[in-house]
Amino acid sequence: MRLRHIELFQAILQTGSLTAAAELLHISQPAASKSLQHAEQQLGFALFRRVRGKLEPTAEARILQQPTEQLSSDLQNLRRLADSLRRGSTSSLRLICTPTLAQGLLPEALGRWRKHYPDTECELATQHTREIIQSLLLREADIGLTLQKIEHPDLKADVLVQSQMMAIAPPGWWSEEKCLEPIRCQSLAGTNLIGLDARDNLGGLLHNHTRELNPPVNVSIRVQTYQLARQMVAAGQGLALVDPFTALMTSADKVQARPLEPKLTVSLYALRRVGETPIPAQQALLKYLKATATGLLQGK
């Protein structure tokens, strides 16, 4: 199968129609029909059969589906990389970070940076850490921000600041005196706790710290992001263990926050590609991110 055959094959699998597949690929229906016939002639077997007006994949096509999906994905990534290389000399500063950092840290840091670089365009995106790594490797972003430690031969991770995990509670849950003290993990025993996705690095660590509590915590709600956990806490749905930027961020949904003991260290990492020296605008942005994060953690 040639690359154009694979693209058409995947398009038909997605749409169930030769006409719709042709529209998706921006080619004519006759051209799509001819390409499908050519692919089947080269393979020596049919890929689709018409059933009740739709094209249904044959048994052979089902076997080819997964490997051609991977080839199609690799081809798309190659095109994205080539496009990023083509635009590299004129592209703006591109930053990608986790949703938590985008809400709790980024707005103030960018505001400070913008005063010194008013004419530099800045593209912002939010993704989870796995997608951040891919965007950096595909050169779709210049800097990535995450709370997860990354070990990749093509990426460099610099620690901007370090702090610790915190417990948050609805307004009025603790007295003012208690809010000035750390909270022992054992104190959470028997409480309603908003659970975090255990596949997340920090979420898995927190799960290990709370699963042995006696009586056990009651996790009836589980969320994927820290800011959603904060919103659930603010709505009175329980307590949560979150990163310090989520706990201390300025927001309309006020919560109480206390450092967790035993201490669980959280690091803010700036990711970039190995062998690339940040341009002045990137270096300045990292400086303001570090200063903003430090000020937030110190209550300034």
Secondary structure, DSSP 8 states (H G I E B T S, - for coil): --HHHHHHHHHHHHHS-HHHHHHHHT--HHHHHHHHHHHHHHHTS-SEEEETTEEEE-HHHHHHHHHHHHHHHHHHHHHHHHHHHHTTTT--EEEEE-HHHHHHTHHHHHHHHHHH-TTS-EEEEE--HHHHHHHHHTTS-SEEEESS----TTEEEEEEEEEE-EEEE-TTSS-HHHHTS-EEGGGGTTSBB-EE-TTSHHHHHHHHHHTT-SS--B---EESSHHHHHHHHHTTS-BEEE-HHHHH---SS--EEEEEES--EEEEEEEEETT----HHHHHHHHHHHHHHHHHHTT-
